[in-house]
Amino acid sequence: MKIRTNSPEETFDLGYKIAKKIKMPSSILIEGSLGSGKTTLIRGILSYFGYNTVRSPSFLYVYEYNIPGGKIYHIDLYRTEIKDLEEKLNLSELIEENAIFLVEWPEKVKNINFPFPITIKIKIVDETKRELESEIFNSFY
């Protein structure tokens, strides 16, 4: 199912709505071009769990957030080469945890089996509008 947002604020609000539907363990794999709103969507998800300051982990690769009953890992694979993943991120250890994984640029790691993956594809329509596609939106209506 596809949903259109008309502003970054609507994309953020959609993330908040998504957060109400996800359980541990699970993975939200967010695909989209640079500047499409992946981090904005993740900011909305994390705001549901009480985190109002969220930075893109483009240079650190992984941010960890504590939530009741587990953790959330925000993983940005934009600057990561596949051969460096295990060395830099220890993904195989992380995905064994009871956690929620929010992954930007998951297409760079098709060989990693994130738990219970839900893919969200974001397409830029214009400067402020986005089209998001995912099976998770079926549960909204």
N, C-alpha and C positions, 0 to 999 in steps of 0.2 A: 504494500500500500504506500502511496505517496502523500506527503504533507508539504504544503508550501508555507514558508514563513516570510513575512514582509519587512522584517527588521532584525538587527542583532538581538534586540530585546525579546522578540518572539522566539528566536532560536534558543536563547537562554531559557525562556519559560518552557519551551518544549523539553529541554534537558531536565528541568525540574520535574516535569510530568513523567518522563522516562524513569527517573530515579525511583519514583513511587512503585514502579512495576518490576524492578530488578531485585533479585535475591542472590545470596551467596551460596555457592560459588557461581560466578557468571562472568562473561566477558562481553563488552560492547566494543566492537571493531568498527572504527569510523574511517571511512574512505572519502576522499575529496581532494581537490587540488589545493594548492597553497592559497590561503586567504579565504577558503570556502566557509569557515565557521566551525571547524572541528573543536578548537579549544573553547569557543563560546558555548557550544553545546555541552562540553565537559564542565565548564564553569557552572552551568545550570544544574547538572547532575550533582556536582559536589556541594552546591549551595543547599540542596535538600538535606544533606548530611551535616550542615552547619559550617561549611568552609566558604567564607566570603572572599578570601584572597587566594586566587589560584593563578599560578604562572605556568606558561608553557614550558615543558621540560626539554625543549629542543637541544639545550646544551648539557643538561644533566641526564637526559634520557628517561629517568624514572623519578617520580615523586611519590612518596608514601603518605597516606592519610589514615589515621586511626578512626574507626567507627565502632559503635557497639557491636560486639560479636566478631570483629575481624578487622580487615584493612581494605583500603582501596589503593590500587596502584594505577597511577596515570603514567602511561608509557608513550613516548613520542619517538618513533623510529625514523624520522625524516633524515637525520644526519648519520644514521647507522648503516654500516656495511654488513651484509649478512655474515661474512666470515668473522666479524668482530662481536657478534651478538652474545655468544656464550661467555666470552671473556669479559665483556663490559657489563653485561646485565644479569648474568646468572638466571636467565629466564626459566630454565628447567627447574630450578629450586623454587622460584617464585610461584610458578603455576601449580605447584603441589599444595600451596596454602589455601585455606578457606578464605577467599578474597573475591573482590570485584576488580576486574581489570578493564580499564578504559584505555584503548589502544588507538593511537593516531598512526596512520600509514601502515596498517596491518598487511597490506599487499606485499610489503618487503619481506615478510616472514611467513610465507604460506606453509612452511614445513613445521611451524610451531603449533601445537594443539592446545589452544587456550580453552579453558573449561566452559561448556555451555555457551558457545559463541552466538551473538546476535550482531549481524552486520547492519550498519547504517551508512548509506551512500548519500553524500551531499553534493548537489550540483548548483553552481552559481547561475542564477537566472539574470540578475543585473546587480548593480552596486549594493543593494540592500536585500534583495529577495533571494531566497534559497529554496530548492526543492530537495526534500529528504525522502529517502525510500528505505523501508524496512518492514519486516514482518511484525515487529513489536507494535507498530501503529495499529494493527488489526485489533489489539486488545483495548484501544482507546474508545472505540465506537461500537 
